[in-house]
Amino acid sequence: MRVRNFCAGPAAIPEPVLEEVRSELLEWGNAGMSIMEMSHRSSIFDEVASNAKQDFIELLDIPDEYDVLFLQGGATHQFSMVPLNFSSQEDSADYLVTGAWSKKAIVEGQKYSKINIVASSEADNFTHAPDSKLWNLDSNAKYFHYAPNETIQGVAIHQPPDIDTPIVADMSSVILSEPIDVSKFSLIYAGAQKNIGPAGLTIVIIQKEMFEKENSSNSNILRYSQHSKNNSMLNTPPTFAWYMAGKVFKWLKSEGGLEVICKKNHFKANTLYQYIDESNFFSNPVAVENRSIMNIPFILADNNLDSLFIEQAEQNGLLNLKGHRSLGGMRASIYNAMPIEGVHDLIEFMKDFEKTNG
Ligand SMILES: *Cc1c(COP(=O)(O)O)cnc(C)c1O
């Protein structure tokens, strides 16, 4: 009954997690109620919440100098919260533009801060990331913002930049897909609905020394330090999403952690890219060194066949392959929860489609 879901977000969730959630839906343990009907201040929820946080810290090997916050508002809210806290109209921040999301971050950032666009690959339709040797960095910038994985264009920067400015990264579509060196970043944020769990939760990893640089005139709900001080319970957190994220973290640990999942992700992505590159019918426009391992856009040689492709894919249980409305074509999002079998199914379908229509 369950299909192969290639949606970019909200995305597929590991099946064992959904099974467990189902078994706990009427009653969590012996609590006589589900987790989503409980006070966020209850000892039961407190334990669920802190276990999830601890597992997340262990998975990413997050150093003690960082805190992890479980917030709301999505990654989009962070587009404002970051400049509100760490810059001002008198100050400037550096932004790298590699796709739709890093561009959107600037639209919000501009309302609170001067923005220096370090480099942009928009003129090349975001088919690569600008060469770091050509970046126009501002030595006085309050922070440097970028999106290591552009979900729509499928463009990735696989190594953190080697710069002195505090680095802020939008990792919404790449978090937990591979190990990262958190110490290279001052702030990492990610909406949950791609690789963490259900929508409604946004995770922020923040270097504690950033709290001192924060703009204290903001209301508490907009201040990282206040969320930290209150263990992300300054107000009611998204309890159900937090609980489910905890289950995804346990699942990731049982799968062997991020080293193992990273190998699987690279294998999945390479398998699909290899087929696309060998095909005369499908193509991916992104420079090889900037290809995403999570979101793989591809186009058909004849875009008049797009709707037929999507229709027949659906008939074969392969859903949500339509590319972003701004880009057209196709996109396969293959987050952690997509097994290699799903990629094989997709390739088999693409081969058949190419044979019949190519
Ligand atoms: C999905 C996504 C966003 C937007 O996330 P919301 O939670 O909908 O605000 C921002 N940045 C990136 C890289 C994304 O993939």
The ligand as an SDF file (V2000), in Angstrom:
LIG
                    3D

 15 15  0  0  0  0  0  0  0  0999 V2000
   12.5170   23.4430    2.7300 C   0  0  0  0  0  0  0  0  0  0  0  0
   13.5890   24.4180    2.8780 C   0  0  0  0  0  0  0  0  0  0  0  0
   13.3710   25.6820    3.4590 C   0  0  0  0  0  0  0  0  0  0  0  0
   12.0100   26.1540    3.9150 C   0  0  0  0  0  0  0  0  0  0  0  0
   11.6050   25.4330    5.0050 O   0  0  0  0  0  0  0  0  0  0  0  0
   10.2720   25.8520    5.8080 P   0  0  0  0  0  0  0  0  0  0  0  0
   10.3470   24.9170    6.9690 O   0  0  0  0  0  0  0  0  0  0  0  0
    9.1300   25.5660    4.8910 O   0  0  0  0  0  0  0  0  0  0  0  0
   10.3760   27.2610    6.1920 O   0  0  0  0  0  0  0  0  0  0  0  0
   14.4460   26.5250    3.5990 C   0  0  0  0  0  0  0  0  0  0  0  0
   15.6690   26.1690    3.2080 N   0  0  0  0  0  0  0  0  0  0  0  0
   15.9220   24.9690    2.6390 C   0  0  0  0  0  0  0  0  0  0  0  0
   17.3120   24.6270    2.2190 C   0  0  0  0  0  0  0  0  0  0  0  0
   14.8890   24.0520    2.4590 C   0  0  0  0  0  0  0  0  0  0  0  0
   15.1390   22.8690    1.9090 O   0  0  0  0  0  0  0  0  0  0  0  0
  1  2  1  0
  2  3  1  0
  2 14  2  0
  3  4  1  0
  3 10  2  0
  4  5  1  0
  5  6  1  0
  6  7  2  0
  6  8  1  0
  6  9  1  0
 10 11  1  0
 11 12  2  0
 12 13  1  0
 12 14  1  0
 14 15  1  0
M  END
$$$$
